Amino acid sequence: MGIVQIAIVILVLLLLVKPLGTYLYLVFRNEPGSTDKWFSWAERPIFALIGLKERKGMSWKGYALSFLLTNIILVGAGYAILRFQQVLPWNPNGIENMEPTLSLNTMISFMTNTNLQHYSGESGLSYFSQMAVIIMMMFTAAATGLCVAIAFIRAVTTKGTTVGNFFEDFVKAMTRVFIPAAFLIAMLLVALQVPQTLKPTISVTTLSGSEQQIAVGPVAALESIKHLGTNGGGHMGANSAHPFENPSPLTNVIEILCMWSLGAALPYTFGLFAKSRKQGWIVFSVMMTLFIGFLSLNYAAESSGNPALNRLGIDASQGSMEGKEVRFGIPQSSLFTTVTTAATTGSVNNMHDTLTPLGGITPLALMMLNSVFGGKGVGLMNMLMYAILAVFLAGLMVGRTPEFLGRKIEAKEMKLIAVVILVHPFIILAPTALALMTNAGQSGITNAGFHGISQVLYEYTSSAANNGSGFEGLADNTPFWNVTTGLVMLLGRYISMIALLAVGGSLSRKQRVPETPGTFRTDNGLFAGILIAVVLIIGALTFLPVLVLGPVAEHLTIR
């Protein structure tokens, strides 16, 4: 029955890929189309207001500079709101100003689409901060990520010196994708009993006669863009395990599809830009193969129960239910865990800290690979990076100049790709080592032994992959953790984006090489197999040693 539940959700996703991918192509192909008559009336005054009349294309450098400056301005405005939220409106619960390092960490977190929370949403933020900062940042960060992915797709599939206009793409991402979709999903969640109100915390008297405070707020609005934008975070500290954020199995499936669908549709969009749907389906099939493999590992481990508890004779027929909601059970918990880390969302409907050691490898590995679907194009960009690397390696083996989509892969592109491949593990492993060897880092570790290593590793992996979920239990609201994770989030977001835009800009200026019988094809099963092998081998060589020190060692000790 559990496998059937998972299979149905995957089938629904497959049905959404083509229409969503086609829609994204129509929105961003920069040609007159059917979407203009629905949205251009709302966009024209915005373009006029920001002085965007001609909407000229930008080079990759201009595009990168534009999104960086936009992000910096938004971070500054949001930081000021968090520091003075106590005196701002819509604060009926009298929540105080946020501490400086926590404010900075929070702003970096939400601007980088990480949404790592070192605070509890219902007690740390006013309603004004939730809406003017958190929800606003969820829209802008998601739009930024989608725009950069589209610019990269344009660069590797078309010839020219420009990759599009960031501000035009940014407005279109808002008006044609995220705002209408988030509104519809929010209304659906409200209909399914998710709260949406500006009323203060509700005070009730329990059956025992004691007084209890029940937090409410604009939950549905946050939940919709939180998942559509693969943002993560949550209005409540318990995130999507809280019944107000995720009250039923139906809302659980809706949230899974919301955070999965855009990332899954982008490979098809890529195929349309490349004028080769088959090319897009090959990338999608590689992602789905890796996804199902890691999902199977998590589902099997959690269904088998905790080995230490099983030895005590405790009934494990329901699996390892520690930290999981009964209304979801193992199937929907495992699927949610796998999707939220594959799509770099970070929303959780169960506590990842209580996953079995082998089950915990799945979210860790997916964030370490950071190329399986991903959030709004990050996964696609990284997977195409691995595709270029696979073509390069295959070309070396046969003594032929490697080509990808008709363009030669040369030293410049490979140096940039090497930077991306090396930076990701460095900003995970170096801070992990620093935390484990310093008093400031060790003071936050609440579990001794191998699980403590996993907690620290997960925190920095989540930050580097811009995911935001955590092995909760780590005492991370300290200057050390706020500053180090903030730096990791910045580096994890912007170095890879800028480097891959540079790769795309370099490729877009090259002449197409005519296809010959000796051309290595990238739209068949052979290439899919090579691409899977490249992703797994690089991931294993980089991260397997530290996984052995954490979850693998923990599994062996409790087996």
Backbone torsions as a table, in degrees:
resi	resn	phi	psi	omega
1	MET	NA	-39.8	179.7
2	GLY	-63.1	-42.0	179.6
3	ILE	-65.5	-35.4	178.0
4	VAL	-63.4	-42.9	177.6
5	GLN	-57.7	-47.0	-178.7
6	ILE	-64.7	-42.6	-177.9
7	ALA	-62.8	-38.0	180.0
8	ILE	-64.0	-43.4	179.5
9	VAL	-63.9	-42.7	179.2
10	ILE	-63.2	-39.3	178.6
11	LEU	-63.2	-43.1	177.9
12	VAL	-61.1	-40.9	178.1
13	LEU	-60.8	-45.1	-179.8
14	LEU	-58.5	-36.0	178.9
15	LEU	-70.5	-23.6	-178.7
16	LEU	-86.6	-20.8	-171.4
17	VAL	-59.7	-50.3	-175.1
18	LYS	-66.7	-50.7	179.4
19	PRO	-63.1	-40.3	179.1
20	LEU	-68.2	-42.3	178.3
21	GLY	-62.3	-39.4	177.6
22	THR	-65.8	-41.9	179.5
23	TYR	-61.7	-44.5	178.5
24	LEU	-61.8	-37.5	177.3
25	TYR	-63.5	-43.8	-179.8
26	LEU	-65.4	-34.5	-179.8
27	VAL	-69.3	-41.3	-168.5
28	PHE	-108.2	7.0	-179.3
29	ARG	-78.2	-6.5	176.8
30	ASN	59.5	39.7	173.1
31	GLU	-130.4	149.8	178.1
32	PRO	-55.4	133.8	-177.1
33	GLY	-156.2	-174.1	-174.0
34	SER	-67.8	-25.5	-178.6
35	THR	-74.2	-18.6	-177.4
36	ASP	-63.3	-42.5	-175.1
37	LYS	-67.6	-20.0	179.6
38	TRP	-88.6	-28.7	-170.2
39	PHE	-125.1	-16.9	-174.5
40	SER	-62.5	-29.8	179.5
41	TRP	-62.2	-33.5	179.4
42	ALA	-82.6	-26.4	-176.3
43	GLU	-83.1	-32.0	-176.6
44	ARG	-57.1	-48.2	178.0
45	PRO	-64.8	-30.1	177.5
46	ILE	-67.8	-45.0	177.9
47	PHE	-61.9	-39.2	178.6
48	ALA	-65.6	-39.8	-177.8
49	LEU	-65.2	-39.2	-177.8
50	ILE	-92.5	5.5	175.8
51	GLY	74.0	27.2	-177.8
52	LEU	-100.2	86.3	-176.1
53	LYS	-92.0	-51.8	-174.0
54	GLU	-88.1	-25.6	178.2
55	ARG	54.8	51.5	179.5
56	LYS	-69.1	149.8	177.1
57	GLY	-67.9	152.3	-179.2
58	MET	-113.0	152.8	168.7
59	SER	-71.5	170.0	-180.0
60	TRP	-63.2	-31.7	179.0
61	LYS	-68.9	-43.6	178.0
62	GLY	-63.9	-38.7	179.1
63	TYR	-64.2	-45.6	-179.4
64	ALA	-63.8	-43.8	179.6
65	LEU	-62.5	-38.0	-178.5
66	SER	-64.9	-46.0	-178.4
67	PHE	-73.8	-28.6	177.0
68	LEU	-67.1	-46.8	179.6
69	LEU	-63.8	-40.2	178.0
70	THR	-61.4	-44.1	179.7
71	ASN	-64.6	-39.8	-179.7
72	ILE	-62.8	-43.8	179.8
73	ILE	-62.9	-42.3	-179.8
74	LEU	-66.2	-38.1	177.7
75	VAL	-63.1	-43.4	179.6
76	GLY	-62.0	-43.7	-180.0
77	ALA	-65.8	-43.5	-179.5
78	GLY	-66.1	-38.1	179.3
79	TYR	-61.0	-42.9	180.0
80	ALA	-62.1	-38.8	179.8
81	ILE	-65.3	-44.6	-179.5
82	LEU	-64.5	-35.5	-178.5
83	ARG	-73.3	-20.3	-177.9
84	PHE	-125.4	24.2	-175.7
85	GLN	-64.0	-23.2	-177.7
86	GLN	-63.1	-33.1	-176.8
87	VAL	-100.9	0.6	179.9
88	LEU	-89.7	163.4	-177.0
89	PRO	-68.4	174.2	177.6
90	TRP	54.7	51.9	176.2
91	ASN	-131.4	61.0	-174.0
92	PRO	-66.2	-20.3	-179.1
93	ASN	-93.5	3.3	176.0
94	GLY	63.8	39.3	-178.6
95	ILE	-73.1	136.1	-174.0
96	GLU	-80.3	169.8	178.5
97	ASN	-63.2	148.8	-179.6
98	MET	-81.9	143.1	-179.8
99	GLU	-61.7	146.5	-172.5
100	PRO	-53.9	-52.3	-177.2
101	THR	-67.8	-33.0	177.4
102	LEU	-70.3	-37.6	177.0
103	SER	-61.9	-44.5	180.0
104	LEU	-65.2	-43.2	178.3
105	ASN	-61.1	-42.8	-178.8
106	THR	-64.4	-42.6	-179.5
107	MET	-67.7	-43.0	175.9
108	ILE	-61.0	-41.5	-177.4
109	SER	-60.2	-46.7	-175.6
110	PHE	-81.0	-27.0	177.8
111	MET	-75.5	-30.0	178.7
112	THR	-88.2	8.1	178.2
113	ASN	67.0	21.8	179.6
114	THR	-88.3	-48.2	178.5
115	ASN	62.1	32.6	170.4
116	LEU	-67.3	129.1	-176.4
117	GLN	-116.6	112.8	173.4
118	HIS	-95.7	23.9	178.2
119	TYR	-143.9	167.4	175.9
120	SER	-99.0	123.5	-170.7
121	GLY	-54.7	-44.4	-174.1
122	GLU	-72.7	-20.4	-178.9
123	SER	-112.2	-11.3	-176.0
124	GLY	-100.1	-17.4	-174.8
125	LEU	-130.7	143.6	171.8
126	SER	-76.8	168.3	176.9
127	TYR	-62.8	-36.6	179.0
128	PHE	-62.4	-44.6	178.7
129	SER	-64.8	-39.1	178.9
130	GLN	-59.0	-40.7	-175.2
131	MET	-89.9	-47.5	-174.2
132	ALA	-75.9	-22.7	-179.7
133	VAL	-111.4	-62.4	-170.9
134	ILE	-66.3	-54.8	-178.1
135	ILE	-65.8	-41.6	178.3
136	MET	-59.6	-45.2	179.3
137	MET	-65.0	-33.3	178.2
138	MET	-62.7	-36.5	176.3
139	PHE	-70.8	-49.3	-173.8
140	THR	-69.8	-38.6	178.7
141	ALA	-66.7	-41.4	178.5
142	ALA	-64.2	-42.6	179.9
143	ALA	-64.4	-40.0	178.7
144	THR	-60.6	-47.6	-180.0
145	GLY	-61.2	-43.4	-179.9
146	LEU	-64.6	-41.5	-179.2
147	CYS	-62.5	-44.4	-179.5
148	VAL	-64.0	-39.6	177.9
149	ALA	-62.8	-43.0	178.9
150	ILE	-64.4	-40.6	178.1
151	ALA	-61.7	-40.8	178.4
152	PHE	-64.6	-42.3	178.4
153	ILE	-60.7	-45.8	178.3
154	ARG	-58.2	-42.8	-175.3
155	ALA	-63.6	-41.7	-175.1
156	VAL	-85.6	-8.4	-177.2
157	THR	-113.4	-15.0	-178.5
158	THR	-129.4	158.4	179.2
159	LYS	-99.2	138.7	178.1
160	GLY	158.1	177.0	-179.0
161	THR	-100.6	-2.2	-179.1
162	THR	-119.7	156.1	179.4
163	VAL	-119.4	11.7	-178.3
164	GLY	113.3	177.9	178.5
165	ASN	-109.1	118.2	-175.1
166	PHE	-57.9	-44.8	-174.6
167	PHE	-67.3	-36.6	175.1
168	GLU	-65.3	-46.0	179.1
169	ASP	-62.2	-41.0	-177.9
170	PHE	-61.9	-45.8	179.3
171	VAL	-65.0	-43.3	-180.0
172	LYS	-64.1	-39.1	178.5
173	ALA	-60.6	-37.1	179.0
174	MET	-71.9	-56.2	-170.4
175	THR	-74.5	-31.5	-172.6
176	ARG	-104.4	-13.1	-177.2
177	VAL	-122.2	-68.8	-166.4
178	PHE	-76.1	-44.3	-177.2
179	ILE	-65.1	-52.1	179.5
180	PRO	-63.5	-39.6	-179.5
181	ALA	-67.1	-42.2	-179.7
182	ALA	-65.6	-37.1	178.2
183	PHE	-63.1	-45.8	-178.8
184	LEU	-65.0	-43.3	-179.6
185	ILE	-67.1	-38.1	178.4
186	ALA	-62.4	-43.2	178.5
187	MET	-64.2	-37.9	177.9
188	LEU	-65.1	-42.0	179.4
189	LEU	-66.7	-38.0	176.1
190	VAL	-60.8	-41.7	178.4
191	ALA	-64.5	-23.9	179.9
192	LEU	-99.6	22.3	169.6
193	GLN	82.5	20.9	172.1
194	VAL	-87.0	127.3	-174.6
195	PRO	-64.8	148.8	172.4
196	GLN	-148.0	95.8	-173.5
197	THR	-155.8	159.1	173.6
198	LEU	-108.5	11.6	178.5
199	LYS	-69.8	151.8	179.3
200	PRO	-70.7	174.4	177.3
201	THR	-51.9	135.9	-177.5
202	ILE	-87.6	130.3	177.6
203	SER	-103.3	123.9	-178.3
204	VAL	-129.4	158.5	176.1
205	THR	-103.2	123.9	-176.9
206	THR	-78.6	174.1	180.0
207	LEU	-63.4	-27.4	179.3
208	SER	-82.6	-3.6	177.9
209	GLY	93.2	-2.2	178.8
210	SER	-86.1	163.3	-178.9
211	GLU	-97.4	137.0	-179.0
212	GLN	-129.3	138.1	177.5
213	GLN	-98.9	125.5	-179.4
214	ILE	-111.9	115.3	-178.1
215	ALA	-77.0	134.7	173.9
216	VAL	-129.9	-163.2	179.1
217	GLY	144.1	-169.0	-179.7
218	PRO	-77.5	63.7	-171.1
219	VAL	-72.9	-45.7	-175.1
220	ALA	-61.9	-39.8	179.9
221	ALA	-62.5	-40.7	179.6
222	LEU	-70.7	-41.5	-177.0
223	GLU	-62.2	-37.6	-175.8
224	SER	-66.2	-52.6	-178.9
225	ILE	-75.2	-26.7	176.0
226	LYS	-55.8	-41.7	-177.9
227	HIS	-91.1	-39.6	178.2
228	LEU	-62.4	-37.6	-179.6
229	GLY	-90.6	9.5	-175.5
230	THR	45.2	50.1	-176.5
231	ASN	-89.4	-43.0	-173.8
232	GLY	80.6	-152.7	-174.9
233	GLY	69.0	-170.5	179.0
234	GLY	-176.7	151.9	175.2
235	HIS	-69.1	-34.9	178.9
236	MET	-103.6	151.4	179.0
237	GLY	-61.4	-31.3	179.9
238	ALA	-80.3	-1.7	175.4
239	ASN	60.1	-143.6	-175.2
240	SER	-77.3	7.1	167.9
241	ALA	-83.5	-15.2	-179.2
242	HIS	-75.5	134.8	-177.6
243	PRO	-64.8	-19.5	175.8
244	PHE	-78.9	-28.5	177.7
245	GLU	-86.0	-30.4	-172.1
246	ASN	-151.2	77.1	-168.0
247	PRO	-75.8	-19.2	-170.9
248	SER	-148.9	165.9	174.3
249	PRO	-57.6	-32.0	178.9
250	LEU	-66.4	-47.4	177.2
251	THR	-64.0	-31.5	177.7
252	ASN	-62.3	-44.3	178.8
253	VAL	-66.6	-40.2	178.5
254	ILE	-60.6	-44.1	-179.5
255	GLU	-67.4	-37.4	176.5
256	ILE	-60.8	-48.4	-178.3
257	LEU	-66.1	-35.4	179.2
258	CYS	-62.6	-45.3	-176.5
259	MET	-81.0	-11.9	-176.1
260	TRP	-100.3	-32.7	-164.1
261	SER	-67.3	-45.2	-177.4
262	LEU	-66.4	-43.6	177.6
263	GLY	-62.8	-35.4	179.3
264	ALA	-74.8	-26.2	-177.9
265	ALA	-81.6	-23.7	-174.6
266	LEU	-63.2	-35.0	174.4
267	PRO	-58.4	-36.0	177.1
268	TYR	-67.9	-40.2	175.3
269	THR	-58.8	-43.0	176.8
270	PHE	-58.1	-43.8	178.5
271	GLY	-60.6	-38.0	178.5
272	LEU	-68.2	-42.5	176.7
273	PHE	-62.7	-38.8	-179.1
274	ALA	-79.3	-2.5	-176.7
275	LYS	56.9	37.1	177.5
276	SER	-151.7	90.5	179.6
277	ARG	-58.0	-33.7	-179.8
278	LYS	-61.1	-38.6	178.0
279	GLN	-60.1	-42.6	178.0
280	GLY	-65.0	-41.8	-179.4
281	TRP	-67.3	-31.3	177.2
282	ILE	-64.0	-45.4	178.3
283	VAL	-62.2	-43.3	179.0
284	PHE	-62.0	-42.9	-177.7
285	SER	-64.8	-35.5	176.4
286	VAL	-64.1	-46.1	178.5
287	MET	-60.6	-46.1	-177.5
288	MET	-66.8	-36.5	177.9
289	THR	-62.4	-46.8	177.7
290	LEU	-64.0	-40.5	-179.8
291	PHE	-60.3	-49.4	-177.9
292	ILE	-64.0	-37.0	177.7
293	GLY	-61.0	-47.3	-179.8
294	PHE	-72.8	-34.7	175.0
295	LEU	-61.1	-42.2	-179.9
296	SER	-62.2	-39.9	178.2
297	LEU	-61.9	-47.1	-179.1
298	ASN	-65.2	-45.3	-177.2
299	TYR	-65.0	-42.3	179.8
300	ALA	-65.4	-43.3	-178.3
301	ALA	-65.7	-44.5	-178.1
302	GLU	-72.7	-32.7	178.9
303	SER	-69.9	-27.6	-178.3
304	SER	-78.7	-13.1	179.8
305	GLY	84.9	173.7	179.3
306	ASN	-81.9	121.4	-176.9
307	PRO	-55.6	-37.2	-178.4
308	ALA	-66.7	-38.7	179.0
309	LEU	-76.1	-33.9	179.6
310	ASN	-61.3	-36.4	-179.7
311	ARG	-65.8	-22.8	179.0
312	LEU	-81.8	-2.1	178.8
313	GLY	85.8	10.3	178.8
314	ILE	-72.5	137.1	-178.3
315	ASP	-60.2	120.7	-179.5
316	ALA	-111.4	22.0	-176.5
317	SER	-63.7	-28.8	178.0
318	GLN	-89.7	-2.6	-177.0
319	GLY	89.4	-166.7	179.5
320	SER	-84.1	96.7	-173.9
321	MET	-93.3	2.6	177.1
322	GLU	-62.5	128.3	177.8
323	GLY	78.4	8.8	-178.8
324	LYS	-117.2	153.1	178.8
325	GLU	-85.8	133.8	-179.5
326	VAL	-62.8	-32.1	-177.9
327	ARG	-68.0	-15.1	178.1
328	PHE	-106.8	-37.9	-179.3
329	GLY	69.8	-174.1	-177.9
330	ILE	-65.9	-45.4	-174.7
331	PRO	-58.7	-53.2	-176.7
332	GLN	-75.0	-22.6	173.9
333	SER	-71.9	-44.8	179.3
334	SER	-64.5	-42.7	179.6
335	LEU	-64.3	-43.1	179.6
336	PHE	-62.7	-44.7	179.7
337	THR	-59.3	-44.1	-177.7
338	THR	-70.0	-43.3	-178.9
339	VAL	-66.1	-43.8	-174.1
340	THR	-67.2	-27.5	177.4
341	THR	-92.7	-27.5	173.8
342	ALA	-69.7	-41.4	-178.1
343	ALA	-88.6	9.1	-179.6
344	THR	50.0	43.0	179.9
345	THR	-87.7	-57.8	179.6
346	GLY	96.3	-9.3	173.1
347	SER	-67.7	144.3	-179.0
348	VAL	-133.2	141.0	173.0
349	ASN	-111.0	6.6	172.2
350	ASN	-151.2	161.4	-177.2
351	MET	-83.8	111.7	-177.1
352	HIS	-62.3	-24.9	179.4
353	ASP	-63.5	-23.6	-178.0
354	THR	-97.8	5.4	175.0
355	LEU	-63.1	149.6	173.1
356	THR	-61.9	156.8	-177.5
357	PRO	-54.3	-44.3	179.0
358	LEU	-70.4	-36.8	177.0
359	GLY	-63.5	-33.3	179.5
360	GLY	-71.5	-16.8	177.5
361	ILE	-65.8	-33.8	-177.3
362	THR	-59.2	-56.9	179.0
363	PRO	-62.9	-37.1	177.9
364	LEU	-62.5	-48.0	-176.8
365	ALA	-65.3	-40.6	-179.0
366	LEU	-65.0	-37.0	177.1
367	MET	-73.7	-33.2	177.5
368	MET	-67.3	-41.5	177.5
369	LEU	-71.2	-42.0	174.0
370	ASN	55.0	34.8	-177.6
371	SER	-141.5	8.3	-178.7
372	VAL	-100.6	97.2	-175.3
373	PHE	70.3	-66.0	178.1
374	GLY	70.8	171.6	-177.0
375	GLY	-94.2	114.7	173.0
376	LYS	51.6	38.0	171.7
377	GLY	113.3	-16.4	178.2
378	VAL	-59.5	-45.8	178.7
379	GLY	-62.1	-41.4	179.2
380	LEU	-64.7	-44.7	179.4
381	MET	-60.3	-44.4	179.9
382	ASN	-68.4	-37.0	178.4
383	MET	-67.4	-38.9	176.4
384	LEU	-66.8	-32.3	174.2
385	MET	-61.1	-45.4	177.3
386	TYR	-65.4	-33.1	177.9
387	ALA	-64.2	-42.6	177.3
388	ILE	-62.9	-41.4	178.0
389	LEU	-63.7	-40.9	179.3
390	ALA	-63.1	-41.9	177.4
391	VAL	-62.5	-40.9	179.8
392	PHE	-62.5	-45.5	-179.7
393	LEU	-66.3	-40.6	178.4
394	ALA	-64.4	-38.4	178.2
395	GLY	-64.3	-38.8	178.2
396	LEU	-63.1	-37.6	-176.7
397	MET	-69.0	-27.7	-178.2
398	VAL	-107.8	2.4	177.2
399	GLY	71.4	33.7	-179.5
400	ARG	-124.5	144.1	177.2
401	THR	-61.9	121.9	-176.0
402	PRO	-69.9	145.8	179.2
403	GLU	-134.7	144.0	175.0
404	PHE	-133.4	119.9	-177.3
405	LEU	54.2	39.5	175.0
406	GLY	82.5	10.1	180.0
407	ARG	-124.1	140.1	-177.9
408	LYS	-72.7	136.9	175.9
409	ILE	-95.7	119.2	-174.8
410	GLU	-123.0	-172.4	-171.2
411	ALA	-59.4	-40.5	-176.9
412	LYS	-58.8	-47.5	-179.2
413	GLU	-64.4	-39.5	-177.5
414	MET	-70.1	-33.3	176.4
415	LYS	-64.7	-42.6	178.7
416	LEU	-64.9	-41.3	178.6
417	ILE	-65.7	-38.0	177.2
418	ALA	-61.6	-37.6	177.2
419	VAL	-59.8	-47.4	-178.7
420	VAL	-63.0	-44.8	-177.8
421	ILE	-64.8	-35.8	-177.1
422	LEU	-83.1	-34.2	-177.1
423	VAL	-65.8	-41.2	-175.5
424	HIS	-57.8	-52.8	177.4
425	PRO	-67.7	-31.9	-178.9
426	PHE	-62.9	-45.4	-177.7
427	ILE	-76.3	-5.0	171.5
428	ILE	-94.6	-52.2	-171.0
429	LEU	-76.1	-38.0	-178.9
430	ALA	-65.7	-49.1	176.9
431	PRO	-65.1	-33.0	176.1
432	THR	-60.4	-46.1	178.0
433	ALA	-63.1	-40.6	179.2
434	LEU	-62.0	-43.5	-179.6
435	ALA	-65.7	-36.5	-177.5
436	LEU	-76.1	-18.5	-175.8
437	MET	-108.5	0.1	-179.5
438	THR	-117.8	153.0	178.4
439	ASN	-64.4	-38.2	-179.4
440	ALA	-62.7	-37.5	178.1
441	GLY	-77.1	-42.4	-177.8
442	GLN	-65.5	-27.3	-178.2
443	SER	-65.9	-19.3	179.2
444	GLY	-90.5	-10.8	-176.4
445	ILE	-82.0	120.6	-176.1
446	THR	-101.5	-5.9	178.6
447	ASN	-123.9	123.6	178.3
448	ALA	-76.2	161.6	172.2
449	GLY	81.8	-152.9	-173.0
450	PHE	-63.7	-35.9	-178.7
451	HIS	-67.6	-32.0	175.4
452	GLY	-62.9	-38.9	175.7
453	ILE	-62.5	-42.2	179.4
454	SER	-62.8	-39.0	179.0
455	GLN	-59.9	-48.1	-178.6
456	VAL	-66.6	-44.9	179.6
457	LEU	-59.9	-41.9	-179.2
458	TYR	-64.4	-41.0	-177.8
459	GLU	-59.8	-45.3	-178.1
460	TYR	-79.3	-31.1	174.6
461	THR	-64.6	-44.4	178.1
462	SER	-62.0	-39.2	179.2
463	SER	-68.4	-44.6	-177.7
464	ALA	-66.9	-35.2	179.8
465	ALA	-85.7	3.3	-177.5
466	ASN	53.1	45.5	-179.7
467	ASN	-97.1	-60.6	174.3
468	GLY	101.2	-11.6	175.3
469	SER	-74.2	169.2	-177.4
470	GLY	-151.6	158.0	166.7
471	PHE	-82.6	83.0	-173.2
472	GLU	-59.1	149.0	-170.3
473	GLY	123.7	-20.8	175.1
474	LEU	-75.1	127.5	178.7
475	ALA	-81.7	82.6	-166.6
476	ASP	-101.5	-1.6	179.1
477	ASN	-88.6	66.5	176.2
478	THR	-133.0	159.9	178.8
479	PRO	-53.6	-39.4	-178.8
480	PHE	-60.0	-52.3	-176.7
481	TRP	-71.5	-37.0	179.3
482	ASN	-63.6	-43.0	-177.1
483	VAL	-74.3	-46.8	-175.9
484	THR	-67.3	-44.1	178.2
485	THR	-67.5	-33.0	176.4
486	GLY	-61.4	-44.1	177.7
487	LEU	-64.4	-41.3	179.4
488	VAL	-63.8	-40.5	178.7
489	MET	-62.7	-42.8	178.6
490	LEU	-61.8	-49.2	-178.6
491	LEU	-65.6	-40.0	-179.2
492	GLY	-65.8	-30.6	-178.5
493	ARG	-81.7	-52.5	-163.5
494	TYR	-92.2	-30.6	179.3
495	ILE	-63.3	-47.2	-178.7
496	SER	-66.8	-40.8	179.2
497	MET	-59.7	-49.9	-176.4
498	ILE	-67.4	-42.9	-178.9
499	ALA	-64.1	-41.9	-179.1
500	LEU	-73.1	-32.2	172.1
501	LEU	-61.6	-38.8	177.6
502	ALA	-63.8	-40.0	175.6
503	VAL	-59.9	-47.4	178.9
504	GLY	-61.7	-42.2	178.9
505	GLY	-62.8	-37.9	178.5
506	SER	-66.5	-44.1	-179.2
507	LEU	-67.3	-35.6	-175.4
508	SER	-65.9	-22.6	-178.5
509	ARG	-87.3	-6.0	-175.5
510	LYS	-88.4	148.0	175.1
511	GLN	-70.9	145.0	176.8
512	ARG	-70.9	139.7	177.4
513	VAL	-96.2	125.5	-179.5
514	PRO	-58.5	141.5	179.4
515	GLU	-73.3	137.3	179.5
516	THR	-128.0	171.4	177.2
517	PRO	-59.5	-21.6	-179.5
518	GLY	-90.9	-0.7	-178.8
519	THR	-68.7	133.2	178.6
520	PHE	-78.7	114.0	-175.7
521	ARG	-76.3	142.4	179.8
522	THR	-116.4	20.4	-178.8
523	ASP	-125.9	34.4	179.3
524	ASN	-136.1	176.3	-176.4
525	GLY	-64.2	-33.9	179.4
526	LEU	-60.2	-46.1	-179.6
527	PHE	-66.4	-37.2	177.7
528	ALA	-58.4	-43.6	178.7
529	GLY	-64.3	-42.1	178.6
530	ILE	-63.8	-41.2	-178.5
531	LEU	-64.2	-42.9	176.9
532	ILE	-60.2	-44.3	-179.5
533	ALA	-62.5	-42.5	-179.6
534	VAL	-62.5	-45.8	-179.8
535	VAL	-60.1	-47.8	-176.3
536	LEU	-70.2	-39.1	-178.3
537	ILE	-67.1	-45.5	179.3
538	ILE	-64.6	-41.4	177.9
539	GLY	-63.1	-42.0	-178.9
540	ALA	-68.3	-44.0	179.9
541	LEU	-61.8	-31.8	-175.8
542	THR	-84.3	-44.4	-166.9
543	PHE	-114.0	-13.9	-176.4
544	LEU	-58.7	-40.5	179.3
545	PRO	-58.2	-42.7	-178.4
546	VAL	-74.4	-29.6	174.8
547	LEU	-65.9	-34.7	177.1
548	VAL	-64.6	-37.9	179.4
549	LEU	-69.6	-25.3	-177.1
550	GLY	-103.4	-98.2	-172.8
551	PRO	-63.4	-36.6	-179.4
552	VAL	-65.4	-46.6	178.7
553	ALA	-62.8	-38.4	178.5
554	GLU	-64.1	-41.1	178.4
555	HIS	-62.3	-42.7	-178.6
556	LEU	-66.0	-31.1	-178.7
557	THR	-78.4	-25.2	-178.8
558	ILE	-104.1	-2.3	-175.4
559	ARG	-66.9	NA	NA
